[in-house]
Amino acid sequence: MIRVKSLSKTYRVHRRPPGLGAALRSLVRRNYEDVHALREVSFAIAPGERVGFLGPNGAGKTTALKILSGLLYPTSGEVSVGGFVPQERQTDFLRMITLVMGQKQQLLWDLPPAETFAMNRALFDLPKREADVVENELVELLQIRPLLGKPCRQLSLGERMKCELAAALLHRPKVLFLDEPTIGLDVSMQAQMRDFIRRHNEATGATILLTSHYMADVAALCPRVIVIDKGHLIYDGELKSLARRIRPEKRITLHFSTVPAPGALDRLGNCVERSDTQAILSVRAAAVTDAVRAALEHLPIADISVEDPPLEEVMREFLAGDRPAKGGESAP
């Protein structure tokens, strides 16, 4: 559904020091430098996949989404979405995609969401009966019927993002580009948005490319991730494989019924965090069973749980240290 080959995007940026003198000199002579937002990025996404598009701020994620949706021209390389070249902005291409950006909106600020829905029906020339069916499905799934008659400016951020999604999906796009769709939302609203996106993908088979700095979004929605840094693709593969490679250990959380004896934890593994009532251990995956057995035998255990290390830590360590290349192989 999405093919990207050797994609590069370079901006020519004017730089000058602060001050009136520098501003006046820049009227006569300007100094420019090239900023490489993307460098030789290549990947392919099959129909129906949910893929996380990750990287630090300034890595080039939003630039890539804008190129894939036809808003920007690439400097070089080839891009295909559903068989179309995005930059040609053909009508059939625009009908099959949608771009939702958490920091921008398409809702009309002083009008209720229902008015934006009506405008989108007209823009996409949707048959009224068909559009009404889709709209009712989205309204029920997102639980936004009480919001349809309120001016957009009176909606909370979470309510507005729900209506944004409904407006973006009204024409049943086959490809969804989601750029930080849960930014600024509370934990409950984030969970609702993730659940809706997953159910929509399963029901319609839409292809989803998602960027997010909330690792909970990625873990819940994206079996596969593409990671870029400073414009370079540095990983393309399963999220679980990346996590196991960077942090192969497990986290064992122990809750105590009484304060354990001094030194009682030393034999179990590396203690990441400890208090009188709780301890968190980092243990090799192969040693988890032995560590749990020893904890139950020698410590006053009230409760115990075993989890993978936090995904935030995995990504932070990956971006800062040794990285596997595309497909999980070690980078040269």
Beta strands, then each sheet from edge to edge (+ up, - down):
strand 1: 2-15
strand 2: 31-45
strand 3: 50-54
strand 4: 76-81
strand 5: 97-101
strand 6: 175-179
strand 7: 207-211
strand 8: 224-229
strand 9: 232-238
strand 10: 249-256
strand 11: 270-274
strand 12: 278-284
strand 13: 301-307
sheet 1: 2+ 1- 4+
sheet 2: 5+ 6+ 7+ 3+ 8+ 9-
sheet 3: 11+ 12- 10+ 13-
end
